[in-house]
Amino acid sequence: MTNELWQTLRTEAQEVIKQEPLLASYVYACVLNHDSLEGALSFILAYKLTDDVMPAVTVRELFEQAFAGSPTLIEEAILDLKAVYERDAATNTYLPVILYLKGFQSIQVHRLAHFLWKNGRRDLAQFIQSRNSEVFGVDIHPACVMGKGIMFDHATGIVIGETTVIDDNVSILQQVTLGGTGNEQGDRHPKIKSGVLIAAGAKVLGNITIGEGAKIGAGSVVLKDVEPHTTVVGVPARSVGKACTDETPSQTMNQNVFDDDEAS
């Protein structure tokens, strides 16, 4: 899967250069000068995160160490990349995802921060978290556990707390908060099961579970568990129907909650 996708990215890169020669040096630096997806990602993300304190070469070494120490990181990146390609109606090639889409990029930066956190380098993990927030406008605690096939659409303003757990194949839109309800300690953040869609501006608060295949409507405030394949909307959120069990909300990205209301 890695080699096939990498060759597709290189082919798309060559096509971009033909169509827009002004981007040639950028595309070569980000993609064509590298011999693997790992190399390209480490370069792109390092130069996004670099600042006056932490040079790009140092950040890139951190990514390379993480990829070597946890090969599943690249597998997860591939599935995140495919998630955007398959779910985002504005995306019809892979290359723009790794070059330009901060939702994808911020998830990969979090994966580095989480790797560092798990390996006892917590101060460095928090530094990476802070750069993720500053550069991409996405604030994810390094301890947050995140599955694969995750898509952040637009991504600006997403905030995710320390004890949040996000399962595979979840889609989250801009201005979403997965947070706590106060200054309590311990396990205090949401658990998001697979196939969930959380629409723009929704707030999911507390140690609650959003069941598999559920849909959270835009602007909703969710304060209690949501049953699987259930659509909730409002402040506070209430059930308005059942999502079709033959469809996965995170895949279809259908945010029209009235469709589920009628189906119920």
N, C-alpha and C positions, 0 to 999 in steps of 0.2 A: 504493500500500500504506500509506503514512504517513497520508494523510488518512482513509482508511477505518478504520484502527485507532484513530486519534485520535477520530473520531466515536463509535466503539464505546466507548472509554474515557469519553467525556463522557456518553453514555447510561447507562452503568453507574454513573457518579458520581451522576447525578440519581436513579437508583433507590435507591442507598444512602441518600441524604438523605431520601427518602420513608420508608424502612424504619427509619432510625435518625437522627432529627433532631439528636441530640447530636453527631453527626459532621459536621454541616453546615459549620461554619466551617473545620474541618480539610480537608474535601473541596474546598471552594471555594478555600482557600489553595493546595492542592497541585495541583488539576486545573482547576476551572472558571474560575478567574481568569486562565488562560493561553490563548493562541490556537494553541499547537502542542505536540507531544510534546516537542520540545526545551526549550521553556519550562518545562513541568511537571517534566521530569527534572532540569533544572538547579536548579530551586527545591527539589525534594525532597532531592536529594543534597547540595546546599550546606548545607541546614539539618541534615542528618545529620552532616556533617563539621565544621561550625563548632566552634571552641573559643575560649578566651580570647585566643589569639594571632592566629588567622585568622578574621575576621568572615565571616558567611554571604555578604554581598554580594560580597566579594572572591572567595570560592570559586565563587560562581555565575558571576562574570565569567570565571573560568578555564574552566568548562564551556562557556559561550557561545562563547568564543574557540576552544575545541577543536572544537565542533560546526561553527562557521563555517569553520575551517581544514581540517577533515577530515569532509566530509559523510557518508562511509561509517560514521562512528561511530553515526549514527542508524539507518542500515540494519542495522548489527550489533545495536544495541539492540532493534530490532523483531524480528529473528530470535531473539535471546535470549529475548525476551518470549514469542514464539510457542512456543519450545522448552519453557518451563515450562508454558504452557497445555496443550500437547499431551501432555507426559510425566508431569506431576505429578498423581497420582490425586486429590489433595486440592484441586485448583484447577479451578474450572469457569467462572471469569470472568477477565478480564484485569486489572481494577483492583487487586485485592489484590497482584498481582505487583509493580507499581511502587510501591505504598504501603507494603507490609509485608515482602516477602520479601527477606531480606538476601543470599541467594545471588545473585539478579538484581542487587540494588543494588551489591554488592561487585564484580561483574564490570564494571559501568559505571564505577565509581570507578577500577578498574584501567585501563580504557581511557583515562581521562583521564591517569593517571600515565604510561602508556606513550606517549601523545601528547607529553607534556612531556619524557620521556626522549629520544625520537627527535629532538626539536627543541632539544636541548642544555640544557634546564633541569633538570638532574639533581638538584640539591639540592631543588628544589621537588617534583620527582617522588617523591623519597624521603620528603618530608614528607607527601605525599598517601598514599603507601604506609603510613606509620606510622599515619595517621588511619584508613585502611581496616582495619588490624589492630586498633586500639583500639576502633573503633566496631562493626565487624561480626565480629571474631574470625577474619578471613581475611587471610593474609599472602602477598602475591604480589609478587615482585620486579618493579619497573617495566619491566625489559628483557624480561620474558617475552612471547613472541609468542603471541597467542591468536586463534583463528579466530572464526567466527560460529555462532550456534545452539548456544551453550554453556549448560549448566544445572549449577549447584551446588545440590544438594538438601540442605536444612538448613544446610549450609555451615560450621558452626562448626568451627574447628580446621584448616581447609584451609591447607596451606603449599606454595608453589610457588616453585622456585628460578629463578635468573637466566637460565640458558640453556635453560630448558624451552620447547618448542614444542608447542602444542595445536592440532590441526587442527579443521575444522568439525564440528559435530554430535556433541560429546562430552558425556557426563554423568558428573559426579563427586559423590560423597556426602561427608558430614561426616568429619572427622578423617583425610582423605587427605593424604599427603605425596608430592610429586614433587620429590625432593631429590638431593643428591650423596652420595658415599660417603666423603668426607674433605675435606681442605683444599686439594685440587688446584685449579689455575687452569684457565681455558679452558672449552671446551664439555664440561660435566660433568653435565648434567641430562637427564631423559627427553624423548623425542619421542613424542607421543601422536597416533596417526593417527585419521582420521575414523571415527565410529560406535562408538567405544570406550565401555564402561561400567566405571567404577572404583568398586567398592562401598565401604561404610563402613569406615574404619580401615585401608585398604590403604596400603602404603608401596612406592613405585616409585623405585628408587635407582640413580643413575648414568646415563651417557650411553648409554642403551639405547632400543630402539624397541618400542613396543607397536603391533602391526600393526592394520590396518583391521578394524573389527568385532570386536575381541577383547573378552573379559570378564575382569576381575580380581575374584576373590572377596573377600568381606569379611575384613578382618584379614590378608590375604596380604602377604608381603614379596617383591617381585619384583626380582631382581638380574641378570637376563639378558633378552635379546630375547624377545618373545612373537610367534608367528606370527599372521598374519591369521586372523580367525574362530576363534580358539582360546580356550578357557576355562582359566585357571590359578587355583590355590588353594593355600594352605598357606604354611609357613615352613620353608625357602624355598619359593617358589611352584613348582608343577609342573603340567603339562598334565593335565587330567582329561577332555578331549574337545573336540569342535568345536562352536562355536555354529552354529546354523542359518543358512546363507547367505541364506535368504529373509527373515530378520529382522535388524534392526539393534539390538544390545543397548542402545545409548544411547537408542533410541526406546521399546523395549518395557519397559525397566527391570526385566527379569526377573533377579533375583539368586539364583535357585535353581540352583546349579551342578550339582546332580544331574540336572537336565533334560538338560544337555549331556553328562553322563557316560553316561546311558542312550542318548542319540542316537548316541554314538560306538561 
